[in-house]
Amino acid sequence: MITRRTALTAAAAVTASPLLGVIPAHAAPPPKAGTQAPSFFRYKVGDYEITAIGDGFVQRPLDGFVRNVDVADVRKTLTAQGLPDTHIRVPYTTLVINTGSKLILMDTGNGEFAPAATTGVWMNNFTAAGFKPEMGDTVILSHFHGDHINGLRKKDGVATFANAEVMVPDAEWNFWMDDARMNAAPDAMKGAFQGVRRALGPIAKDVKRFAWEKEIAPGITTVRADGHTPGHTAFVIASGKETMMFVADITNTPILFARHPEWQVMFDMDPAQAITTRKRILDMTSADRIRCAFYHGPFPSVGQTSKDGAGYRLDLLPLQDAT
């Protein structure tokens, strides 16, 4: 009869067996990769194929990130979502729209000007998704912050997308390309002005400028979204009976600023207007059930917003819904 004592004795004998303690050489664990797989994700809007292209992320300290609330409130919001309360992770995600006749890029990532070792992977992900820079027909910019425009041009000055027309918000161009405004800007902003000129100056005569509330390409309509910057623009993307919106930086990270639309992120140039814009667009996407893509949302950064108390919730698109 097997008793508890005999069972434990047998188990101990098996454990002590020298043969079982030897791991064959071929069974040794493989070396750790140390890198992520390429970050791209495809989904459909009508007949259009959309590809989200990741450009990595940065981790920012919480102090000063939200201007108008105590950092303890920020930590509480992160903890409630099961996230670390020591920092905020801010990803970068652009869109590539294949209309069937044209390849349209929405923003360009950090390019060769990556602000951290965890960014600057956009081109690797772009090519892994099956694209080449020369395939780009159009580049549409939401605004002129460096993480959206630096991918336009390499450090040596060579254009990344040699065959693409570049389209920009008229109000954004008027602000950043104004020499008097650049000369009067505080020292902390002069680098941003110079970065705009580095990326866009060489093609200034060829850049196409657009107004708000206009269709600028088949199925792509501009939406006023100022506050983050003077000409910040969102875009409705429509094909057939389906519609989505690329909302760019209306929230910075929706983890904080969709849930608390009245919070002010450190990067908004006109915080009061940014709050008005944020609420207006999130009200619209929630009420009309318009799928939306955020530039700084958790990858792949596309999903459905819903009204949730005084704020909004973003439910990310399930990965199995890629087609």
N, C-alpha and C positions, 0 to 999 in steps of 0.2 A: 504494500500500500504506500502511495506517495503521500508523505506528510510535508508540512511547511518546512521542517528542518531538512529533509532530504532534497527538496526542491532548491532550497537556498544553497546547499552544499554542491549540487550539480551545477548551478549557475556560477558559483565561485570557481569551480574547476574549469569550466569553459572559458571564463574571463582570463584565467591564469595561463591558458594554453599559449605557448610561444608561437605556434604556427599562425594563430588568429591575430597576433599582435604585429605581424609583419605586413607592411603595405607594399605591394609590388611596385616597381619603378614606373610601370606604365599607368598606374592608378594615382600617381601624385597629382595634386591639384594644379590646374593651369595657372599661369601668372595672371594677376589682376590686370584688366584692360586699362582702368584709370580714366576712361573717357565714356561719354554717352554715345548711343547710336545717333545717326543723323536725325535732326529735329525738323521734319516736315510732315504735313497732314493734309489730306485732300477731302473735299466735300463738294457737293453740287448746289448751285442755285439755278434752277431751271436748266437751261442747256449749257450754262457756264460752269467750268470746272475751276474751283478755287483751291489754291495750295497755300497753306500757312507755312511760312519759313521762319524758323527760330534763329535768333542771333544771341543766344545765351541769356545771361542775367547778371545783375549786380546785387550785392547785399548792402543795404544802407542802414546806418544807425538810426534809431528812432528819435533821438533828441533833435528837435528842430524840423523833423520831416513834415509834421502837421503843425501849422502855424498857430491855430486858434484854439487848441485844446491841450490839456495836460497829457504828458506822455503816459501817465497811468491809464487814461482812457483808451489810448492806442493799444497798450498792452492787453487790456481787458478784451478789446475787440479781436485781437489776434488769438488770445487764449480760447475764446468762445468758438473759434473755428478750428481748434486743434493745431494751431501753428505756433512756432517759437515766438516768445515775446521779447527777444533780445535784439532783433533786427527785422527789417522788411526785405523780402526778396522781390526785385523788380525785373521781370523778364522783358524781352524785346521780340515782337512778332510782326513781320510784314505779311502782305498778301501778294500772291501772283494770280492774276485772273486770265484764264484762257477762254476767250469768247468763241473760239472756233475759227476765227480769222485773224485775231491779234492776241499778243501776249502783253498784258498790262501789269506793271509793277506798282503797288501802292506803298510808297516809302522804300528806303534802301538800307536801313540798318546802319551800324557803326563803321562798316568798311574796315580800312586799315588803321582806324583811329579808336580802337577798342579801349574803353575806360577801365577795364579790368581783365584779368586772365581768363575769366569765365565768359567773356564776350568775344566778338570778332570772329564768330564761326559762321556768319551768314553765307558767305560764298561756298564754303564746304557743303552746307545744307542745301543751297540752291542747286549746285551741280549734282548732289546726291539725289535730288528730286527729278533729275533728268533734264535740267535746263542748262543753257550756256548764255553768257552775257550778251553775245551777239544776237540772240533770239528775241531780246526785249524790243518791242515796238514802241511802247510808251511808258514813261515813268511819271506818275502823278504823286505830288508831294502834299501832305496834309498841312505841314508847317515847316519852319526852318530850324528847329532845334537840331543839334549835331547828330543825335542818335537816329534821326530820320533822313538826313541829307548826306552824311559823310560817306556813305557807300557810293555816291555818284562819281567820285573821283579818287584815284589812288594817291598815295603820298608823293609819287613822282609827278603828279599833275595830269596823268593820262586818264581820260574818261573811261569809266567802267563799262558803260552801255553805249558803245560807239554808234549804234544804229537807231537809238531811241530818241523820240521827241520828249521833251521835258515840259510838264505842265504844272503851274504853281498858282496858289491863291493870289489874286491881285492885291488884296489888302496886306498880305504878308510881304509881298515884294516891295510895296510902297514903304513899309516900315523899315525893313532890314537893309534895303539898298539906298536909303537916304543918308548921304554923307554928313549932313549937318547933324542928324540924330546920332550917328555913330560917333562923331567927334565930341558931342555933348554927353555921351553915355558914361556912367560910372566905370571905373577901371574893371570891375568884376564882369561887366557886360561886353567890353570891347573885344574879348576873344570870340564871343558868339558872333558879333558882326563880322569879324575877320574870317571866321569859319564859313559864313554864308558867301562871302566874296570868293573864297578859295574854291568852294564847290560850284558856284553858279556864275561867277564873274566871267570865266572864259567863254561861256555860251549865252551871255546876257542878251545878245541880239536875236537869238533863236528861241529863247524861252517863250512858251505860250502861257499867257496869264488868263485866269478865269475869274468870273464873279460868282457870288453865291446864288443858289437856287437855279442853276443852269445845268442842262445835260451837256457834258463835255466829251463824252464818248458814248457809243451805243449802250444804253442801259445803266450808265453811271451819271448820277446827278449830285451836284454839290449841295451841302447843307451848312448854313451858317453855324459856327461852333466856336466863336471867339471867347476870349477870357484867358485861356491858357497862353495864347499869344494873340496879337491883334488880328491876324488873319487865319487863325486855326480853323480847319474845315473838316467836316465829316462827309461821308459819301453814302448815298443809297445806291445799291447794286441790284438791278432787277433784270430777270430773264424769264420769259413766259409768265407763269402765274406766281412765281416765287420772288421774294424780296429779302434782302438783308441790308445791314448798315455797317460800314467800317467807321467806328466812332473815334479812332485814333486816341488822343490823350484827353478826352473829356473827364476822365477820372484819375489819371495816372493809374495806380492799381485799384481795380474795382473791389478788391478785398477790403479796403478801407473806405474808399470814397464813393462807392455805390451804396454801401451800407449806411454811410454817413455823408450824404451829398452836401451838407453844409460845412463840412470840414475843408480847410484850405491847405493844399499841398504847397510845399516850398517853391515849386517850379511855375506856378500860375502867375502870370504877369499882372493880371487884373483879377484878383481873387473873387470879388463880388460878382463880376460878369461871368466868371467861370462857374460859380455856383448856379447862377440863373441858367446858363447853357446846359449844365449837367442835369438839372432837374427837368428842363424842357425836353431834352433828348431821351432821358430815361423814362419819363412819363410816356413819351410817344412809343418807344420800343416796347414798353411793358403793355400799354393799352392796346396797341395794334398787333401785338405778338410778332414783332419783327426781330428776327435773329440778328445778333450783332457781334462784331469782332472788335476787341480792345487791343491796342498796341502793347499794353503792359499787363495784360491778364495772364493767369496761369496757362501755359501752353496746353492745347492749341489756341486758347484764348478766343473761342467762339462759342456762343450759347444764347440762351434766352434769359432776358431780364424779367423780373416780376416785382410788383410793389410788395414791400414787406415792412409793415409798420410805417415809420417815418422815412425809411430808406428803401433800398432795392436789393434784390438777390440775383446773382448770376448763376444759372445752372448751365454748366459746360455741356457742349454737344458730346454725346457718348461716342467713343471711338468707332463703334460698329456702324455708326451712321455716316460713314465716309462717302457713300455713294447714294 
